[in-house]
Amino acid sequence: MRQGNVYRVYPTEEQKKALENHFGAVRFVYNRFLHIRKEAYEKQRISVNRAYLDNLLSEKKGGYFKEMYPWLKEVNSQSLQQDML
């Protein structure tokens, strides 16, 4: 039998804003890279692996994403890479 713990947190308004920013950025990157994987498979029948996406995120966050989505810079890269495909 599995046993777990349940915790409840009461974040301040500032903490709520930070959590919303993190969750939104992670959702954005996840959906963007899911699109990249689907496109690569549908058009070229290649499978894009996790290492490639990690490198792509590092490159894009410093360049293309920085210009197009400056709010993405506010979130650390570890959060963005954690739940990647």
GUGUKOL-288572 format. One record per residue: residue number from 1; residue in three letters; x, y, z of N, C-alpha, C in turn. Coordinates in nm, 4 decimals. Layout:
N
{num->NUM, residu->ALA, nxx->X, nyy->Y, nzz->Z, caxx->X, cayy->Y, cazz->Z, cxx->X, cyy->Y, czz->Z}
...
END
This chain:
85
{num->1, residu->MET, nxx->0.0835, nyy->-0.1173, nzz->0.0000, caxx->0.0000, cayy->0.0000, cazz->0.0000, cxx->0.0883, cyy->0.1241, czz->0.0000}
{num->2, residu->ARG, nxx->0.0516, nyy->0.2198, nzz->-0.0819, caxx->0.1250, cayy->0.3462, cazz->-0.0877, cxx->0.0737, cyy->0.4416, czz->0.0167}
{num->3, residu->GLN, nxx->0.1654, nyy->0.5153, nzz->0.0723, caxx->0.1282, cayy->0.6157, cazz->0.1703, cxx->0.1851, cyy->0.7489, czz->0.1267}
{num->4, residu->GLY, nxx->0.1113, nyy->0.8530, nzz->0.1431, caxx->0.1572, cayy->0.9847, cazz->0.1031, cxx->0.1194, cyy->1.0885, czz->0.2062}
{num->5, residu->ASN, nxx->0.1728, nyy->1.2043, nzz->0.1865, caxx->0.1443, cayy->1.3172, cazz->0.2731, cxx->0.0746, cyy->1.4250, czz->0.1923}
{num->6, residu->VAL, nxx->-0.0145, nyy->1.4950, nzz->0.2560, caxx->-0.0840, cayy->1.6052, cazz->0.1915, cxx->-0.0480, cyy->1.7325, czz->0.2668}
{num->7, residu->TYR, nxx->-0.0043, nyy->1.8314, nzz->0.1908, caxx->0.0322, cayy->1.9596, cazz->0.2501, cxx->-0.0524, cyy->2.0685, czz->0.1876}
{num->8, residu->ARG, nxx->-0.0786, nyy->2.1698, nzz->0.2622, caxx->-0.1501, cayy->2.2852, cazz->0.2111, cxx->-0.0620, cyy->2.4074, czz->0.2335}
{num->9, residu->VAL, nxx->-0.0503, nyy->2.4878, nzz->0.1308, caxx->0.0315, cayy->2.6088, cazz->0.1421, cxx->-0.0580, cyy->2.7306, czz->0.1255}
{num->10, residu->TYR, nxx->-0.0169, nyy->2.8366, nzz->0.1870, caxx->-0.0887, cayy->2.9632, cazz->0.1786, cxx->0.0090, cyy->3.0703, czz->0.1321}
{num->11, residu->PRO, nxx->0.0314, nyy->3.0768, nzz->0.0009, caxx->0.1303, cayy->3.1727, cazz->-0.0492, cxx->0.0800, cyy->3.3168, czz->-0.0399}
{num->12, residu->THR, nxx->0.1759, nyy->3.4063, nzz->-0.0283, caxx->0.1435, cayy->3.5483, cazz->-0.0312, cxx->0.1114, cyy->3.5861, czz->-0.1760}
{num->13, residu->GLU, nxx->0.0669, nyy->3.7072, nzz->-0.1966, caxx->0.0338, cayy->3.7533, cazz->-0.3322, cxx->0.1574, cyy->3.7506, czz->-0.4229}
{num->14, residu->GLU, nxx->0.2706, nyy->3.7895, nzz->-0.3680, caxx->0.3951, cayy->3.7880, cazz->-0.4450, cxx->0.4341, cyy->3.6447, czz->-0.4837}
{num->15, residu->GLN, nxx->0.4176, nyy->3.5520, nzz->-0.3902, caxx->0.4482, cayy->3.4116, cazz->-0.4181, cxx->0.3508, cyy->3.3527, czz->-0.5200}
{num->16, residu->LYS, nxx->0.2242, nyy->3.3921, nzz->-0.5115, caxx->0.1253, cayy->3.3456, cazz->-0.6094, cxx->0.1637, cyy->3.3895, czz->-0.7492}
{num->17, residu->LYS, nxx->0.2067, nyy->3.5140, nzz->-0.7614, caxx->0.2483, cayy->3.5680, cazz->-0.8910, cxx->0.3686, cyy->3.4908, czz->-0.9455}
{num->18, residu->ALA, nxx->0.4658, nyy->3.4619, nzz->-0.8585, caxx->0.5850, cayy->3.3872, cazz->-0.9001, cxx->0.5465, cyy->3.2457, czz->-0.9448}
{num->19, residu->LEU, nxx->0.4573, nyy->3.1817, nzz->-0.8720, caxx->0.4122, cayy->3.0466, cazz->-0.9096, cxx->0.3378, cyy->3.0490, czz->-1.0430}
{num->20, residu->GLU, nxx->0.2540, nyy->3.1480, nzz->-1.0615, caxx->0.1814, cayy->3.1597, cazz->-1.1886, cxx->0.2782, cyy->3.1806, czz->-1.3045}
{num->21, residu->ASN, nxx->0.3814, nyy->3.2622, nzz->-1.2839, caxx->0.4822, cayy->3.2839, cazz->-1.3879, cxx->0.5555, cyy->3.1549, czz->-1.4214}
{num->22, residu->HIS, nxx->0.5954, nyy->3.0805, nzz->-1.3187, caxx->0.6664, cayy->2.9548, cazz->-1.3418, cxx->0.5776, cyy->2.8540, czz->-1.4153}
{num->23, residu->PHE, nxx->0.4559, nyy->2.8358, nzz->-1.3675, caxx->0.3666, cayy->2.7378, cazz->-1.4300, cxx->0.3325, cyy->2.7769, czz->-1.5731}
{num->24, residu->GLY, nxx->0.3124, nyy->2.9049, nzz->-1.5961, caxx->0.2820, cayy->2.9514, cazz->-1.7313, cxx->0.3986, cyy->2.9310, czz->-1.8262}
{num->25, residu->ALA, nxx->0.5200, nyy->2.9600, nzz->-1.7791, caxx->0.6385, cayy->2.9425, cazz->-1.8632, cxx->0.6637, cyy->2.7954, czz->-1.8931}
{num->26, residu->VAL, nxx->0.6473, nyy->2.7103, nzz->-1.7935, caxx->0.6664, cayy->2.5660, cazz->-1.8143, cxx->0.5630, cyy->2.5135, czz->-1.9134}
{num->27, residu->ARG, nxx->0.4398, nyy->2.5568, nzz->-1.9004, caxx->0.3342, cayy->2.5138, cazz->-1.9930, cxx->0.3645, cyy->2.5608, czz->-2.1351}
{num->28, residu->PHE, nxx->0.4118, nyy->2.6838, nzz->-2.1476, caxx->0.4452, cayy->2.7384, cazz->-2.2785, cxx->0.5565, cyy->2.6573, czz->-2.3450}
{num->29, residu->VAL, nxx->0.6647, nyy->2.6319, nzz->-2.2721, caxx->0.7784, cayy->2.5580, cazz->-2.3283, cxx->0.7375, cyy->2.4144, czz->-2.3612}
{num->30, residu->TYR, nxx->0.6608, nyy->2.3522, nzz->-2.2739, caxx->0.6149, cayy->2.2155, cazz->-2.2997, cxx->0.5344, cyy->2.2094, czz->-2.4298}
{num->31, residu->ASN, nxx->0.4395, nyy->2.2982, nzz->-2.4446, caxx->0.3563, cayy->2.2989, cazz->-2.5654, cxx->0.4360, cyy->2.3332, czz->-2.6902}
{num->32, residu->ARG, nxx->0.5303, nyy->2.4259, nzz->-2.6791, caxx->0.6135, cayy->2.4647, cazz->-2.7935, cxx->0.6985, cyy->2.3454, czz->-2.8390}
{num->33, residu->PHE, nxx->0.7603, nyy->2.2758, nzz->-2.7436, caxx->0.8462, cayy->2.1631, cazz->-2.7805, cxx->0.7649, cyy->2.0413, czz->-2.8236}
{num->34, residu->LEU, nxx->0.6463, nyy->2.0271, nzz->-2.7713, caxx->0.5588, cayy->1.9203, cazz->-2.8212, cxx->0.5269, cyy->1.9451, czz->-2.9680}
{num->35, residu->HIS, nxx->0.5020, nyy->2.0698, nzz->-3.0029, caxx->0.4775, cayy->2.1069, cazz->-3.1420, cxx->0.5996, cyy->2.0754, czz->-3.2290}
{num->36, residu->ILE, nxx->0.7185, nyy->2.1079, nzz->-3.1787, caxx->0.8413, cayy->2.0803, cazz->-3.2533, cxx->0.8559, cyy->1.9305, czz->-3.2769}
{num->37, residu->ARG, nxx->0.8315, nyy->1.8509, nzz->-3.1745, caxx->0.8434, cayy->1.7049, cazz->-3.1899, cxx->0.7425, cyy->1.6508, czz->-3.2903}
{num->38, residu->LYS, nxx->0.6195, nyy->1.6984, nzz->-3.2820, caxx->0.5168, cayy->1.6513, cazz->-3.3754, cxx->0.5506, cyy->1.6889, czz->-3.5187}
{num->39, residu->GLU, nxx->0.5926, nyy->1.8127, nzz->-3.5388, caxx->0.6288, cayy->1.8591, cazz->-3.6728, cxx->0.7441, cyy->1.7777, czz->-3.7299}
{num->40, residu->ALA, nxx->0.8461, nyy->1.7523, nzz->-3.6488, caxx->0.9625, cayy->1.6766, cazz->-3.6957, cxx->0.9210, cyy->1.5357, czz->-3.7365}
{num->41, residu->TYR, nxx->0.8320, nyy->1.4756, nzz->-3.6591, caxx->0.7910, cayy->1.3395, cazz->-3.6922, cxx->0.6993, cyy->1.3365, czz->-3.8146}
{num->42, residu->GLU, nxx->0.6052, nyy->1.4285, nzz->-3.8207, caxx->0.5113, cayy->1.4289, cazz->-3.9326, cxx->0.5785, cyy->1.4625, czz->-4.0657}
{num->43, residu->LYS, nxx->0.6726, nyy->1.5559, nzz->-4.0640, caxx->0.7337, cayy->1.5999, cazz->-4.1892, cxx->0.8540, cyy->1.5161, czz->-4.2306}
{num->44, residu->GLN, nxx->0.9355, nyy->1.4752, nzz->-4.1333, caxx->1.0598, cayy->1.4073, cazz->-4.1680, cxx->1.0720, cyy->1.2676, czz->-4.1096}
{num->45, residu->ARG, nxx->0.9753, nyy->1.2265, nzz->-4.0313, caxx->0.9754, cayy->1.0953, cazz->-3.9666, cxx->1.0987, cyy->1.0745, czz->-3.8783}
{num->46, residu->ILE, nxx->1.1386, nyy->1.1796, nzz->-3.8073, caxx->1.2489, cayy->1.1668, cazz->-3.7128, cxx->1.1965, cyy->1.1922, czz->-3.5727}
{num->47, residu->SER, nxx->1.2589, nyy->1.1269, nzz->-3.4777, caxx->1.2210, cayy->1.1419, cazz->-3.3386, cxx->1.3201, cyy->1.2354, czz->-3.2702}
{num->48, residu->VAL, nxx->1.2705, nyy->1.3386, nzz->-3.2093, caxx->1.3551, cayy->1.4367, cazz->-3.1404, cxx->1.3674, cyy->1.3928, czz->-2.9951}
{num->49, residu->ASN, nxx->1.4912, nyy->1.3786, nzz->-2.9478, caxx->1.5109, cayy->1.3301, cazz->-2.8107, cxx->1.5231, cyy->1.4438, czz->-2.7100}
{num->50, residu->ARG, nxx->1.5279, nyy->1.4060, nzz->-2.5854, caxx->1.5299, cayy->1.5018, cazz->-2.4752, cxx->1.6571, cyy->1.5874, czz->-2.4767}
{num->51, residu->ALA, nxx->1.7716, nyy->1.5250, nzz->-2.5054, caxx->1.8987, cayy->1.5992, cazz->-2.5070, cxx->1.8941, cyy->1.7107, czz->-2.6114}
{num->52, residu->TYR, nxx->1.8371, nyy->1.6815, nzz->-2.7268, caxx->1.8254, cayy->1.7825, cazz->-2.8318, cxx->1.7385, cyy->1.8986, czz->-2.7837}
{num->53, residu->LEU, nxx->1.6285, nyy->1.8672, nzz->-2.7174, caxx->1.5390, cayy->1.9726, cazz->-2.6686, cxx->1.6039, cyy->2.0552, czz->-2.5584}
{num->54, residu->ASP, nxx->1.6829, nyy->1.9903, nzz->-2.4723, caxx->1.7557, cayy->2.0650, cazz->-2.3686, cxx->1.8514, cyy->2.1651, czz->-2.4315}
{num->55, residu->ASN, nxx->1.9252, nyy->2.1199, nzz->-2.5315, caxx->2.0189, cayy->2.2102, cazz->-2.6007, cxx->1.9448, cyy->2.3207, czz->-2.6741}
{num->56, residu->LEU, nxx->1.8335, nyy->2.2853, nzz->-2.7360, caxx->1.7540, cayy->2.3838, cazz->-2.8076, cxx->1.7019, cyy->2.4913, czz->-2.7123}
{num->57, residu->LEU, nxx->1.6585, nyy->2.4492, nzz->-2.5954, caxx->1.6094, cayy->2.5455, cazz->-2.4963, cxx->1.7205, cyy->2.6406, czz->-2.4544}
{num->58, residu->SER, nxx->1.8389, nyy->2.5876, nzz->-2.4318, caxx->1.9518, cayy->2.6729, cazz->-2.3921, cxx->1.9834, cyy->2.7748, czz->-2.5005}
{num->59, residu->GLU, nxx->1.9850, nyy->2.7295, nzz->-2.6252, caxx->2.0133, cayy->2.8202, cazz->-2.7362, cxx->1.9032, cyy->2.9240, czz->-2.7523}
{num->60, residu->LYS, nxx->1.7794, nyy->2.8773, nzz->-2.7521, caxx->1.6662, cayy->2.9665, cazz->-2.7788, cxx->1.6427, cyy->3.0654, czz->-2.6659}
{num->61, residu->LYS, nxx->1.6638, nyy->3.0209, nzz->-2.5415, caxx->1.6373, cayy->3.1096, cazz->-2.4294, cxx->1.7309, cyy->3.2291, czz->-2.4318}
{num->62, residu->GLY, nxx->1.8516, nyy->3.2090, nzz->-2.4812, caxx->1.9467, cayy->3.3184, cazz->-2.4900, cxx->1.9276, cyy->3.4036, czz->-2.6140}
{num->63, residu->GLY, nxx->1.8638, nyy->3.3508, nzz->-2.7169, caxx->1.8530, cayy->3.4240, cazz->-2.8426, cxx->1.7097, cyy->3.4532, czz->-2.8821}
{num->64, residu->TYR, nxx->1.6517, nyy->3.3610, nzz->-2.9580, caxx->1.5188, cayy->3.3805, cazz->-3.0165, cxx->1.4123, cyy->3.4032, czz->-2.9096}
{num->65, residu->PHE, nxx->1.4082, nyy->3.3185, nzz->-2.8084, caxx->1.3067, cayy->3.3327, cazz->-2.7045, cxx->1.3260, cyy->3.4621, czz->-2.6263}
{num->66, residu->LYS, nxx->1.4512, nyy->3.5036, nzz->-2.6110, caxx->1.4796, cayy->3.6258, cazz->-2.5363, cxx->1.4167, cyy->3.7471, czz->-2.6038}
{num->67, residu->GLU, nxx->1.4215, nyy->3.7481, nzz->-2.7363, caxx->1.3640, cayy->3.8597, cazz->-2.8106, cxx->1.2117, cyy->3.8503, czz->-2.8201}
{num->68, residu->MET, nxx->1.1629, nyy->3.7303, nzz->-2.8497, caxx->1.0195, cayy->3.7125, cazz->-2.8706, cxx->0.9406, cyy->3.7046, czz->-2.7398}
{num->69, residu->TYR, nxx->0.9992, nyy->3.6423, nzz->-2.6396, caxx->0.9295, cayy->3.6194, cazz->-2.5131, cxx->1.0200, cyy->3.6597, czz->-2.3962}
{num->70, residu->PRO, nxx->1.0358, nyy->3.7881, nzz->-2.3716, caxx->1.1284, cayy->3.8318, cazz->-2.2660, cxx->1.0862, cyy->3.7852, czz->-2.1266}
{num->71, residu->TRP, nxx->0.9588, nyy->3.7592, nzz->-2.1055, caxx->0.9112, cayy->3.7130, cazz->-1.9758, cxx->0.9632, cyy->3.5732, czz->-1.9433}
{num->72, residu->LEU, nxx->1.0089, nyy->3.4996, nzz->-2.0441, caxx->1.0608, cayy->3.3653, cazz->-2.0222, cxx->1.1944, cyy->3.3699, czz->-1.9483}
{num->73, residu->LYS, nxx->1.2639, nyy->3.4808, nzz->-1.9586, caxx->1.3938, cayy->3.4975, cazz->-1.8930, cxx->1.3786, cyy->3.5048, czz->-1.7409}
{num->74, residu->GLU, nxx->1.2596, nyy->3.5377, nzz->-1.6929, caxx->1.2370, cayy->3.5507, cazz->-1.5488, cxx->1.2336, cyy->3.4164, czz->-1.4770}
{num->75, residu->VAL, nxx->1.2130, nyy->3.3089, nzz->-1.5530, caxx->1.2021, cayy->3.1749, cazz->-1.4953, cxx->1.3335, cyy->3.1013, czz->-1.5166}
{num->76, residu->ASN, nxx->1.3813, nyy->3.0310, nzz->-1.4128, caxx->1.5081, cayy->2.9611, cazz->-1.4279, cxx->1.4942, cyy->2.8421, czz->-1.5234}
{num->77, residu->SER, nxx->1.6048, nyy->2.8062, nzz->-1.5862, caxx->1.6015, cayy->2.7027, cazz->-1.6897, cxx->1.5732, cyy->2.5645, czz->-1.6314}
{num->78, residu->GLN, nxx->1.6072, nyy->2.5417, nzz->-1.5052, caxx->1.5804, cayy->2.4120, cazz->-1.4444, cxx->1.4306, cyy->2.3841, czz->-1.4381}
{num->79, residu->SER, nxx->1.3536, nyy->2.4847, nzz->-1.4088, caxx->1.2075, cayy->2.4674, cazz->-1.4075, cxx->1.1558, cyy->2.4328, czz->-1.5450}
{num->80, residu->LEU, nxx->1.2116, nyy->2.4960, nzz->-1.6459, caxx->1.1646, cayy->2.4749, cazz->-1.7831, cxx->1.2061, cyy->2.3389, czz->-1.8353}
{num->81, residu->GLN, nxx->1.3208, nyy->2.2878, nzz->-1.7940, caxx->1.3684, cayy->2.1597, cazz->-1.8438, cxx->1.3125, cyy->2.0416, czz->-1.7674}
{num->82, residu->GLN, nxx->1.2635, nyy->2.0621, nzz->-1.6476, caxx->1.2225, cayy->1.9519, cazz->-1.5612, cxx->1.1130, cyy->1.8665, czz->-1.6231}
{num->83, residu->ASP, nxx->1.0084, nyy->1.9269, nzz->-1.6717, caxx->0.8939, cayy->1.8506, cazz->-1.7223, cxx->0.8899, cyy->1.8458, czz->-1.8725}
{num->84, residu->MET, nxx->1.0052, nyy->1.8648, nzz->-1.9349, caxx->1.0081, cayy->1.8599, cazz->-2.0794, cxx->0.9851, cyy->1.7173, czz->-2.1263}
{num->85, residu->LEU, nxx->0.9395, nyy->1.7047, nzz->-2.2463, caxx->0.9073, cayy->1.5752, cazz->-2.3045, cxx->1.0199, cyy->1.4824, czz->-2.2880}
END
